[in-house]
C-alpha cells in the first residue's frame, strides 16, 4: 500500500461515521457489512484480472453458486420430497455422469470420420434416457407443498459451513469452465463467461426442485443471534436501558456488529492469503505471464495451467462472498442476480481501487458500494435543494425530483471517467 492508502481508508471511515451520526447507526452498519462482502468479491476479480489478466465477465454466476451453497448446506431436508423424487434425481445425475464418460470414451476410440456422429448419437440417447427418469421425479418433488417447499431442501448444517462450500462449488464450476474457455482470446473469454453465468442463473430460476426458482428460499438460519431473542433477554433489555437506547434499535445494531465481526475475519483472512500469494514466487510468475505470456511460455511456464489455477482461485473467492451475502439477506432470490450489481459494479471496484493491488481492490469495494448506496439519498437532497425556488407542480421540478433515482448511475460513470483520467492505475496502483 502506498502512502495515500491509509488516507483513503481514513476518509472512508469518516464518511461511514457521518452516516452513523447523520442518518442512523443501523444504516451505517448495514452499509459496512455490504462493503465488506463487496470487497471480497472485488478481491476475487482482482486475483483473476490483476494477477493474470483474465477478463471474467461471469462474476454474477459464481456469486449465485455461492448463494445456492447457503441453501444446500443450511436448510433442513424436505423428507417428503426426497421420498417422492430423490431417487429419480440421483439416477438422473448418475446417468449424466455415465453419458459424459461414454462421450469421452467414444471420442478417444472412434475413428475421426465417425467421431462427430457417434458423439451426437451417445448424447441423444443419454438425454432421452435421463429425461425418462428426471421429468417424473421433478414433477413429484415440486408437487410437495409447493407454497412452502416444493424442493429437496438442504443438509441442515451450520450456515457458516456454506461459506466454505460456496467457495468449493464455485471453484469446481470455475475449473470446468476454465478447461473449456481459457484457450480463447480475451474478448471471447469474456463472452463465454458471461453466457455461462446466464446459464447458471437460468438453472437456478427454473429448476424449482433445487432452489424453488422464483418462489425464493426464505428463512435461512443465522450464524448470529436473532433480534427477537435479544429483546426477550432481560439482561440485554437492562443493558440497552442503561445505555439510553431503544431495545429494538440496540438489538439490530448488535446483530449487525456480529455480522461485521465475522465478515472482517473472512476478509482479513482472504486478504492476508492474497498478499502472501502475490509476493511469493508464484505471484511473480503470474504477473510475468500477464505482462508477456509468450516470453513466460518460452521460459518453460505452462501458461494455460497457471491461468486455470488463478481462474479457479478467483471463482472460489467470489463463491465465498456469494454465500456470505445470502447469509446476510436470509434468503436466496435468483432474480436478484443481475449483471449491473454482480459484474459491472465489481469491475468498477477493481478498476477504481487499482487492479493488481489487493488493498486497492478492498478500497474500491468500500468506496464504490458506499457511493452506490448513498447516491440516491444525496441525489434526492440535491434535487430538492436546487428546486426550492420552483413552485410545487412545476414540470421541471417534478422531472428533476423524479430523476433523482438515476443519480447513482450518473455518479458511477462520472467517478469511473474521473479516475481513469487522473489516476488511470487506480487510487492505490500496483507497485
N, C-alpha and C positions, 0 to 999 in steps of 0.2 A: 504494500500500500504506500502511495506517495504521501507527501506532506499534506496535500489537500484532503486526503481521505478522512482523517478524524474530524476535520472541519465540516465536511459534507454530512457525516453521520451526526455530528452535533446539531447542525441546522435541522435535520430531520427530527431529532429528539425534541427540539424546541417547537417545531410545528405540531408534533404529537401532543406535547404539553398544552399548547394553545387550544387544541381541540378539546382536551380534557377540561380546561378551565372555562373555555368559551361555550362549549356545547354540553358535553357530559363525559364522565369517565367511562361509561358504558360504551359510548360511541368510539372513544379513543382506543380502548382495549380491543373492541371489535375490529377496528382498522389495523391495529398492531398484529392481531392473530392472522388476518388475511395477508398482511405484508410479509410475515414470516413464511407462510406457505408459498406465496408468490416468489420469495427469494429462493426457496428450494427448487421450484420449477425453473427459475432463471439459471440456477447453478447447473441443472440437468442439461439445458440447451447450451450453456457455455462450455460444458465438457465436450459436447459434440462439435460445436462451431468454433469456439475459441481454441480448443486443443488441436482439433484435426481438420477444421474447415468443412464439416459435413452439414449440408443445408437440409435439415429435417423440418418439414412443414406439417408433420403429423403429430405434434405435441399433444393436441387435443385427444387423439385416440389412446395414447399411452396413459394420459391422465385419467381418462374414462376407465381404463382397465384397472387402475388403482382403486377407483371408486367401486368398481364391481367386486374387487377383492374384499372390501369392507363388508359387503353384503354376504358374500360366500363364507367368510370366516365368522362373523359375529351373530348373524341372525339364527334363530333356532330352526331346525329342520321341520318341514311340514310332513308329518308321518303319513297322512292320508295320500298326499301327492306322491310320496315315494312308493307307497304300496300300489298306487294306481298305474304309475308310469315310470318309476325309477329304473326298473329292469330294462324297459324298452330304450330309455336314453343311454343306459350303459352299453347295450348291444349295438346301438347306433354308433357310439363313439368307437367301439371295438371294430365295427365294420368299416368305419372311416380309416382307422389305422391300418387295417388289413389292405384296404384299397390302395392306400399310399405305398405300402410296402410292395404290393404286386406291381404297381406302376413303375417303381424303381427297378424291380427285377426285370420286367418286360423291356424297359428301355436299355438295360445293360445287355440282355441276352438276345434280343430280336435284331435281325439284320436291318440295316439302315433304311432299305427300301420299304419295309413293312412297319417300321417303328411308330410312325405317326398314327396309322390306322389301328395298330394293336393297342397303343396307349389310349386312344379315343374309345375303343371298344371296352377296355377294362374300366375306364371312368364311367361310361354309361351304365354298364351292368352293375357296378358298385353303387352308383347313385340310385338306381331303381330298387335294388335290394334294401339299401339303407332307408329309403322313403317308405317302403312297406312296413318297416318296424317303427320308424321315427314318427310319422304323422299320427297314427293312432295313440301312441304314448303321449305326445304333446297335447292332443285333444283331451285325453283323460286327466292330465295334470292340470291344465288350465280350466277345467270344469269344476275343480275342487274349490268351493267357496271363493269364486273369483273376486268378490268385493273386498276380501281381506287377505287372501293368499293367492291361490292360482299359480303357485310356483313351488319349486322344490325346497327353498329356504337355504340355510347355511349349516355351519358346523357348531354353532353356539359356543364359540371360543372367545376369549377376551379380544376386544376390538383392536387393541394396540398390536396384536399379532398380525392384523391385516395390513399394517404399515410395511412389515417385512414381506408378507405375502404379495402385496401390491407391487413392491419392487421386483420380486421374483417373477410374477406373471408378466409384468411389462418387459422385464429383461428377456424372458423366453420369447415373447412376441417380437421383441427387437432383434433377437438372434435369427428367428425365422425370416423376418422381413429383410434384415441386413444381408442374409445369404443370397436373397433374390435380387436386391436392388443396389447393393453397394458397388457393383461393377458399372453402374450407369454414370453418365456425366452429371454434374451438379444440378443443372436445371431439370433433367429427367428424374433425378433422385427426389427433388422437391415435389414434383408432380406425383410420383409414385407414392411417397409417404403421405401426401395429402389425401390421395384416393384411398389408401389403405385405412387411414384414420376414419374416413367416412364409412367404410365397410364395417369397421368395429362398432361405430355408433349405430349403424343400421341394425346390426345383430342385437345390440342392447335394447333398441327401441321395439323390435318386432318379435324377438324370441321371449315371449312372456313367461315361459316355463323357467327361464333363467333369471330374469330381472324384473318381472311384472311389467316390463315395457313402459308405456306412457302412464300407467297407473301409479308408478313410483313405489319404491320400498321406503316406508317411513318407520319411525320408532327404533332406529338403530341404537344399541346400548352405548353408554358413555364411559370413557376412562376417568371421568371426574365426577364429583357429586352433582346431584340434581338440586335445582333451586328450591323445590318444594321440601326436600329433605332438610336442607339448611334452615329454611324458615320454620320447620317443625321442631328444630332443636332449641331447647331453652337456653343453652349456653350461647349459641350463636345470636339468638334474639337479644339476650342481655348485653353481649359484646357490641352488637350494632347500636343498641340504645345508648351504651356508654360512649360510643364514638359520635353520637348525634346523627346517625344515618338511618334512612328508612330501611326496613328489613328486606323488602323485595329488591331494592336497589343494591344493597350490600351483598345479598346472595348472588345477584347477577354478576357483580364485579368480582367476587371470589371465584366463581366458576370460570370467568374469562381469564383471570390470573392463573388458574390451574392449567388451562389450555395453553396459555402463553409459556408457562414453565416447561411443559412437555415439548412444545414446538421449538423453543430456544435450544433445548437439549439436542433435538434431532438436527436442527440447522447447524449448531456448533460442531456436532459430530461429522456431518457431511462436509462442512467447510474445512475442518481440520484434515480429513482424509483427502479432500480435493487438493489442498495446498501441498500435502506430502507427496501426492502423485505428480503434481505439476512440477515440483522442484526436484524430482527424482530423475535418474537416467531415462526411465520410461517416458516421463513428461517431456524431456528434452528431445527424445526420439520422435514423439508425436508432433511436436512443433516443427521439427526438421521435415517430417513427412508433409505437414501442412504447407510449409513455405516452398518446398521443392520436392514433390513426390518422386520425380524421375531421378534426381540425384540420390535420394534416400533408397530407392529401389536398386540403383546401380551399386550401392554400398552393401547390398545383401538384405535389406529390410523387406519383410513381407507386408507390403502396403495394404493389401485387401484384408489380411488377417488383423492387422492393427486397427484398421478402420472399423471392422466388425467389433473388435474389442471395445473401442471407445463408444461406438454407437449403442451397444448393449448397456454400458455403464450409464450413459445419459438417459436412456429409456427407463432404467431401474430407478434413477432419482426422480424422474417425472412420475413414475408409478407410486413411489412413496408419497409424494406430495398429493397425488390424486386421492389416495386412501385417507390421508390426513384431512383433506378438505371435506370429504364425505363424512368423516367422523365429526368434524366441527358442525356441519349442516344438520346431521342427524337423519339424513335421508339421501337416497340415490334418485336423482332426477335425470334420466338420459337426455331429455330435450334441452337441458340447460347447458350442455356441452356445445358451444358454438365457437367457430374459428376466431372471432373477434376477441373473446375473453381468453381462450386457452391456447391460441397460437400467435396471433398478431401481437397481442399485448405482451406476451412473454418475450417475443423477439425484440420489441421496443425496449423492454427492461435490459436485455443483454447489450443492445447497441448503445443505449444511452449510458449505462453503467460503465461499459468498457469491455468488449469481448476479449477473451484470453486472460482476464484478470478475475479471479474468484470474488475478491472483495468488491470489485466493480459490479459484478452480477448481483451480489447481495444488495448493494446500494441502489442499483436500478430497480430491483424488486420492491424495495421500500418506497422509493420516491414515486415511481410510476403508479403503484397501486394507491398510495396516499392521494395523489393528484386525481386519479380516476374516480375515487370515491368523493373527494371534496370539491371536484369541479362543478358539479351540478348545484349544490347549495351556494357556492361562490358565484356561479353564473346567475342564479336567481337574485342574489343580493345585488349584483352589479346591474342587472336589468331593472330591478326595482329602483335603484338609485338614480340611474340616468333618465328614467321616465317619470320622476317625481313631478316635474313641471307640466306633464301632459295630463289632459283630462281623462277621467275614467271612461272607458268605452271607445276611446280614440283608436283607430285601426292600427296605427304604428305601435302604440303602447301594447296593445293586445298581441300583436305579432312578435314583438321583441320578448315579452314575458313568456309566450308560448314556446319560443325557440330556445329558451334558456337550457332546456334538457339536452340540447345538442352541443353545449359548451365543452363537454368532456372530449368529444371527437375533434373539435377545433383545437382544443388545448393540446391534445396528444400530437396532432400534426404539427402544430407550431413548435412544441418542445423538440420534436424529432428534427425539424428543419434547423432550429437554432443550434442544437448540439452538433449536428452534422456540419454546420457552417463554422462554428467557433471552437468546437472540440471534437473533431472527426474521429478520434480514437476513444471517445467516451470520457466520462467525468473522472474515472480512475483508469487511465490507459495501462495496457500491458507493458511491463518493464522490458 
